[in-house]
């Protein structure tokens, strides 16, 4: 069988250059996903409508990002869109613009592709005045570089490729009670299940994200702390080292769905 995923997330690294009080991940860790785990996941999945590279701050692992791109080009997995959020604090604008342009070339849709910047009050409060000014300049410069040097002003849905991911009026009502926001977040993260469709020789899973962590753990959904990703059994699908083929991953997702649907029916 072939496997199509609506939203695939690869946690490139748990490194971060900020300590935002709202971060649902929790404290940064000195962990970067192994090339082996990246390659294996992109061999197991045949198509991802959207590939998100997460973290941590993903731009602190540019070598890993490039390896992901190489795996998409020469491997088994085709992608429709590419998405990556950055805090913009210390990016190399020329390097990031070139990387995004090359990722854009291998996407077959680009309706939601982009590199949004975090502009919520929690990031902004963490910046010094000089850092905020630099973030704002990087934001404008990346937009201009993509538009004028690469001809990438808007994606296929008419939205800028670079935008403000969250607004400066964001409140605690938007925060999940995970990681650093566990005590003051507004809502708990629900346990997610996938919607399955099958057509011909292809199985498709939709409705939530398939998330590969830098530790190799595969979970359902992306709004989890590092601690829960590593230890919360209810959200774990499998460890990638325990999977030998695409059929193994399909079976693991189905077993995860079955387990959690039974739990939800008893609630």
Backbone torsions as a table, in degrees:
resi	resn	phi	psi	omega
1	UNK	NA	150.1	172.1
2	UNK	-99.5	153.7	-174.9
3	UNK	-122.2	125.1	175.5
4	UNK	-114.8	129.9	-179.7
5	UNK	-117.0	130.6	178.5
6	UNK	-65.7	-44.3	-177.8
7	UNK	-139.4	111.4	178.0
8	UNK	-107.9	128.0	178.6
9	UNK	-117.5	129.4	174.7
10	UNK	-114.4	118.4	178.2
11	UNK	-80.0	98.8	-173.9
12	UNK	-66.2	-39.8	-176.6
13	UNK	-160.7	153.4	173.1
14	UNK	-101.0	9.1	176.1
15	UNK	-75.8	146.1	176.9
16	UNK	-151.8	149.0	179.6
17	UNK	-103.5	18.2	175.9
18	UNK	-137.4	166.7	178.3
19	UNK	-133.5	62.6	-175.5
20	UNK	-70.7	135.1	-176.5
21	UNK	-67.6	-19.0	-177.3
22	UNK	-93.6	0.0	-169.1
23	UNK	-64.2	118.5	-178.7
24	UNK	-73.0	-15.1	178.5
25	UNK	-73.8	-34.4	-173.8
26	UNK	99.6	-161.7	-177.7
27	UNK	-64.7	142.5	177.0
28	UNK	-62.2	154.5	178.8
29	UNK	-132.1	152.1	178.8
30	UNK	-86.3	64.4	-179.1
31	UNK	-130.7	135.7	174.5
32	UNK	-129.6	138.6	-177.0
33	UNK	-61.5	144.4	-179.5
34	UNK	-78.4	149.9	175.6
35	UNK	-58.6	-35.6	-180.0
36	UNK	-59.8	-44.0	-179.0
37	UNK	-70.3	-37.1	175.8
38	UNK	-61.1	-51.6	-176.8
39	UNK	-61.4	-41.6	-177.6
40	UNK	-65.7	-43.6	179.4
41	UNK	-61.9	-41.7	-178.0
42	UNK	-78.2	-5.6	168.5
43	UNK	-89.6	-31.2	-178.3
44	UNK	-77.0	-32.3	-177.9
45	UNK	-98.4	131.1	-178.9
46	UNK	-89.3	-33.6	-179.6
47	UNK	-149.4	136.4	173.9
48	UNK	-125.1	118.0	178.4
49	UNK	-60.2	-35.0	176.3
50	UNK	-139.3	128.8	173.0
51	UNK	-108.8	117.3	176.6
52	UNK	-107.7	131.7	173.0
53	UNK	-102.5	119.8	-174.3
54	UNK	-117.8	-173.3	-179.2
55	UNK	-165.2	-150.4	13.0
56	UNK	55.2	-175.6	172.9
57	UNK	-101.8	105.7	-171.9
58	UNK	-61.7	-27.4	-178.0
59	UNK	-71.4	-6.8	173.9
60	UNK	-82.1	-0.2	-179.3
61	UNK	-131.5	54.0	-175.8
62	UNK	-63.2	-32.9	176.4
63	UNK	-62.1	-40.9	177.8
64	UNK	-66.9	-40.5	177.2
65	UNK	-59.3	-41.4	179.1
66	UNK	-67.3	-36.4	177.7
67	UNK	-64.4	-39.1	176.0
68	UNK	-58.9	-44.9	179.6
69	UNK	-60.7	-44.2	179.9
70	UNK	-62.2	-39.0	179.3
71	UNK	-65.2	-36.3	177.3
72	UNK	-67.5	-42.1	-178.0
73	UNK	-65.3	-48.9	-171.1
74	UNK	-101.0	-3.0	-175.8
75	UNK	-102.0	-152.6	-171.2
76	UNK	-93.0	-25.5	-168.0
77	UNK	-93.1	125.6	170.8
78	UNK	-96.6	150.7	-179.0
79	UNK	-129.8	148.8	178.6
80	UNK	-92.3	-42.4	-176.4
81	UNK	-139.5	156.7	178.8
82	UNK	-128.1	134.7	-173.1
83	UNK	-143.0	134.7	178.5
84	UNK	-154.9	123.8	178.5
85	UNK	-93.5	137.7	176.8
86	UNK	-127.3	151.1	173.3
87	UNK	-81.3	-12.1	174.2
88	UNK	72.5	8.5	-171.8
89	UNK	-67.2	-45.9	-174.0
90	UNK	-140.9	39.7	-178.2
91	UNK	-76.5	153.6	168.4
92	UNK	-92.7	104.5	-171.4
93	UNK	-60.4	-44.8	-178.8
94	UNK	-62.5	-42.8	180.0
95	UNK	-65.4	-44.1	-178.3
96	UNK	-68.6	-39.7	178.5
97	UNK	-62.5	-43.9	179.5
98	UNK	-64.6	-40.9	179.5
99	UNK	-63.7	-46.7	-179.1
100	UNK	-62.2	-41.2	-179.7
101	UNK	-61.1	-38.9	179.5
102	UNK	-72.2	-35.0	174.0
103	UNK	-67.1	-39.6	179.3
104	UNK	-57.2	-38.0	-177.1
105	UNK	-64.8	-27.6	-175.9
106	UNK	-99.6	3.0	174.3
107	UNK	-89.1	142.3	-177.7
108	UNK	-99.6	6.6	-178.3
109	UNK	-131.6	-65.8	179.9
110	UNK	62.9	28.4	175.7
111	UNK	-73.7	-33.8	-178.4
112	UNK	-122.7	12.5	179.7
113	UNK	-63.7	146.7	177.5
114	UNK	172.6	168.5	175.4
115	UNK	-126.7	78.9	179.4
116	UNK	-73.9	154.7	178.4
117	UNK	-106.9	143.7	176.1
118	UNK	-76.6	118.1	179.2
119	UNK	-122.2	19.2	179.6
120	UNK	-71.2	162.3	-176.5
121	UNK	-64.4	-25.8	-177.0
122	UNK	-70.9	-40.1	174.0
123	UNK	-67.4	-45.5	-175.7
124	UNK	-61.9	-39.2	179.7
125	UNK	-66.1	-28.3	-178.9
126	UNK	-75.5	-27.9	179.9
127	UNK	-70.2	145.4	162.1
128	UNK	-74.0	168.4	179.0
129	UNK	-58.1	-42.8	-178.5
130	UNK	-65.5	-39.2	179.4
131	UNK	-67.4	-37.9	177.9
132	UNK	-64.4	-42.1	178.0
133	UNK	-61.9	-40.5	179.5
134	UNK	-66.8	-43.1	176.7
135	UNK	-57.4	-45.5	-179.3
136	UNK	-64.3	-38.8	177.6
137	UNK	-67.2	-41.6	178.8
138	UNK	-61.5	-39.0	178.8
139	UNK	-59.7	-51.4	-179.0
140	UNK	-67.0	-39.5	-177.5
141	UNK	-67.9	-38.4	179.1
142	UNK	-66.4	-41.3	176.7
143	UNK	-58.3	-46.7	-178.2
144	UNK	-67.0	-40.4	-178.7
145	UNK	-64.4	-45.7	179.7
146	UNK	-63.9	-39.7	-176.5
147	UNK	-73.4	-47.8	-171.0
148	UNK	-91.5	-25.9	179.4
149	UNK	-97.4	-26.8	-177.1
150	UNK	-119.6	-3.8	-179.6
151	UNK	68.2	28.9	-176.6
152	UNK	-115.8	76.0	178.9
153	UNK	-87.3	-45.6	-177.5
154	UNK	-132.8	148.6	175.4
155	UNK	-79.7	-178.1	-172.7
156	UNK	-69.2	-11.2	175.7
157	UNK	-94.7	2.3	178.1
158	UNK	87.0	11.6	179.4
159	UNK	-101.7	145.3	177.7
160	UNK	-56.9	145.1	176.4
161	UNK	-71.0	-23.9	177.6
162	UNK	-119.2	123.7	-179.4
163	UNK	-148.1	172.1	178.4
164	UNK	-83.3	114.2	-171.7
165	UNK	-68.1	-34.9	178.9
166	UNK	-143.1	149.4	-172.6
167	UNK	-91.3	166.7	-174.6
168	UNK	-79.0	-2.6	175.9
169	UNK	-98.7	5.5	-179.1
170	UNK	-55.4	135.8	-177.4
171	UNK	-117.7	179.0	178.8
172	UNK	-63.8	-17.2	177.3
173	UNK	-64.9	-18.4	179.0
174	UNK	-91.3	-5.3	-171.8
175	UNK	-95.5	138.5	173.1
176	UNK	-85.3	146.4	179.7
177	UNK	-81.5	67.7	-178.6
178	UNK	-135.5	152.9	174.1
179	UNK	58.3	-130.9	-179.6
180	UNK	-68.2	-21.6	-178.7
181	UNK	-93.7	13.7	-174.9
182	UNK	-58.7	-38.9	-174.6
183	UNK	-84.4	-24.7	-175.9
184	UNK	-123.8	3.2	175.0
185	UNK	-64.9	156.1	-172.1
186	UNK	-85.4	-31.8	-174.3
187	UNK	-142.6	150.8	174.4
188	UNK	-78.2	153.3	176.2
189	UNK	-81.9	125.2	179.5
190	UNK	-75.0	159.0	172.6
191	UNK	-78.8	125.7	-175.2
192	UNK	-95.0	152.1	169.4
193	UNK	-126.6	162.1	-178.3
194	UNK	-98.9	148.1	169.2
195	UNK	-93.6	127.2	-176.6
196	UNK	-106.3	135.1	171.5
197	UNK	-127.7	147.2	178.1
198	UNK	-133.3	127.7	177.9
199	UNK	-141.9	119.6	-175.9
200	UNK	63.0	-126.3	-179.9
201	UNK	-97.2	14.7	-176.2
202	UNK	-116.4	132.1	172.4
203	UNK	-106.1	131.9	-178.5
204	UNK	-119.9	133.9	176.0
205	UNK	-117.6	128.0	-174.8
206	UNK	-129.7	-173.9	173.0
207	UNK	82.8	-32.7	177.6
208	UNK	-143.3	171.3	-175.6
209	UNK	-85.0	142.6	167.8
210	UNK	-95.6	114.8	-167.3
211	UNK	-113.1	119.0	174.6
212	UNK	-100.8	116.5	-178.2
213	UNK	-83.6	167.0	179.3
214	UNK	-69.2	-11.9	176.4
215	UNK	-93.3	-2.6	179.4
216	UNK	93.3	-1.2	179.1
217	UNK	-79.7	134.5	176.7
218	UNK	-104.0	126.0	-179.4
219	UNK	-130.2	167.8	177.2
220	UNK	-97.6	124.4	-179.2
221	UNK	90.0	160.0	-176.0
222	UNK	-117.6	-2.8	-175.8
223	UNK	-94.5	56.9	-177.4
224	UNK	-127.2	150.7	173.4
225	UNK	-73.6	160.7	175.8
226	UNK	-58.4	-38.5	-179.0
227	UNK	-61.9	-45.1	-179.4
228	UNK	-70.1	-36.8	176.7
229	UNK	-57.9	-41.3	-176.1
230	UNK	-81.7	-24.6	-169.0
231	UNK	-128.0	-16.1	-175.0
232	UNK	-84.9	102.1	-173.5
233	UNK	-60.9	-33.3	-175.5
234	UNK	-61.3	-26.9	-175.6
235	UNK	-101.8	-7.1	-175.9
236	UNK	-83.4	134.0	178.8
237	UNK	-96.4	-48.9	179.2
238	UNK	-174.9	164.2	167.2
239	UNK	-94.4	137.3	-172.4
240	UNK	-61.5	-27.2	178.7
241	UNK	-67.9	-17.2	-179.5
242	UNK	-90.3	0.2	-177.9
243	UNK	-106.8	132.7	-177.9
244	UNK	-106.8	-19.4	-177.0
245	UNK	-158.2	172.9	-179.8
246	UNK	-59.4	-39.9	179.6
247	UNK	-60.6	-33.2	177.5
248	UNK	-64.7	-41.7	179.4
249	UNK	-67.9	-42.0	176.9
250	UNK	-58.5	-45.7	179.9
251	UNK	-63.3	-38.2	-179.6
252	UNK	-66.5	-40.9	178.3
253	UNK	-66.1	-41.3	178.2
254	UNK	-63.0	-40.7	178.6
255	UNK	-66.5	-39.7	175.7
256	UNK	-60.0	-47.6	179.0
257	UNK	-58.8	-47.1	-178.4
258	UNK	-59.6	-45.2	-179.4
259	UNK	-60.6	-46.2	-175.1
260	UNK	-80.4	-28.3	174.8
261	UNK	-67.0	-36.0	176.3
262	UNK	-65.8	-38.9	177.6
263	UNK	-64.8	-44.9	-177.9
264	UNK	-65.6	-32.1	178.8
265	UNK	-67.2	-24.7	-178.6
266	UNK	-90.9	-7.6	-177.6
267	UNK	-80.5	NA	NA
